[in-house]
Every structure is written in C-alpha cells, then in structure tokens.
C-alpha cells in the first residue's frame, strides 16, 4: 500500500482531547504496517507541542524562551521539519487553530497536506477527560467551558513541562477554529461514526488522505484496533500516553456514557454553553 504520496507535507490529526485521536492513530498504524500494532509504537511523527522537536529544528533551547516567543517561531520550525523529512509527516495536535502574537497562524498552511479533525459529543468528553486527569466531573466541565482552557500549563515562566502549553479555549471555540478557519482541506470525523459505521467512516478518511488501500486492508485495520484489543494491550503492557494519575487510558470506548455519569444539571451546563456547535455536528436535535 502506498501511503507516502505527499513528501514534504504535513497531515494534521487534530482534536480536542479525548475525542478519538488515539484510536485513529492506532488504525492508521495498523493500515500502514498491514498488521497488528504495538500501542506504544503508533504511527505518528510527533505532537505539535513537543519541545524536543522544536529545539532540534530551531537550534535553540525552548526553555529559555517565553511561550509567546516560541509560538512566533513554531510555524517555521515545522516548515523545516517537513522539508527535512522528505515524506508526509503525520502529526497530532491538540492546540486550537489560532494565531501568534504577530497575527500569523501557528499552523503552517503552506506545508500542510490536509487535516483530519476528530470530534466527540462534549457530554461524553467530560467523563473521559475526568478519568484521564483523575479529576471530578465538575472540574472537567469547567475546563470544557473555559475560554482560556489549556493543557500543559507552565508554572510561571519556568517552562518545566516537556510540551508547550496547548491552548484549547472552550470546546466550541476549538471545534470551530479547526473546521472554519484553515485554508486547507479539513475532514471532520465524529467519534460516534467511528463506532457505529466504522468501515464507511475509516474508508472516507483513508480516501481523503490519499492512499491506494483496499477495502480488505481498511477492514483488517479496523479489526486489529478494536477497543477490546487496544484495552488488552494496555492491561498487559501499559500505555505511555496514559496520565500518571488515571487508572486506565482505554476506559469504555462507548458513546452515551454521559447519561450515567452526568447529572441533569451538569449536562444542562454543557449544553447551554455549546448548543449551537452541538446542533451543527448532530449532537442535539431541534
């Protein structure tokens, strides 16, 4: 199967956290390798917020920079990385699609092939995020609704985290930033469709990326990356992407868990904040 048809370009796998990015990367790994996967060796060339990659291509020590200074440089860093790789880079990104302090996009559109935006019902994101961070449902809702929400917040200007701060903003702002702002093509993939119509959904994504994968190869990759198989691997070998405070990463793999995990008042808080975007994506009906 030919996958690398766009050398020097980047395929972004973008998502608000806990929306199916890991599952999709597992599928892509199985498809590329045409077989079983090791969850701790999944196909990707890094995450956008990685300081080590930034340091390698900027020849600077990012810990000596303010976050705002690094963000001004980060698009050029990924231009260099794409040119150096001479292949299609597959990069995970949780940052919202936004601009730096000079008004330039932090995502370099000129070296972008395409992006796949993975999205999930925010009501289900809440429970999954609470599990991931070992936090309360209320804390997860607060983050989901926070216009200044972020991951990897740095303590002052010490820059001790191995990743840059990832500005999420609130859930709706994050979604709309990726599906409305970029000039390149963005395919929206719903987590729920990955569950209920896996072949059609993954086939669409594969065709969007641009490969010669057969239906049989797509179906085989789906079967190799079932929730049960991924969960079993985590149980047997651990998973390095699991938050150190959470019990497991692959928790349930279902949709609609919010009906058991959230109270009606908690669900109402989420819906009142995000109803417009939820309607747009089919998570609410008129």
Beta strands, then each sheet from edge to edge (+ up, - down):
strand 1: 10-15
strand 2: 89-93
strand 3: 112-119
strand 4: 150-151
strand 5: 166-167
strand 6: 186-190
sheet 1: 2+ 1+ 3+ 6+
sheet 2: 4+ 5-
end
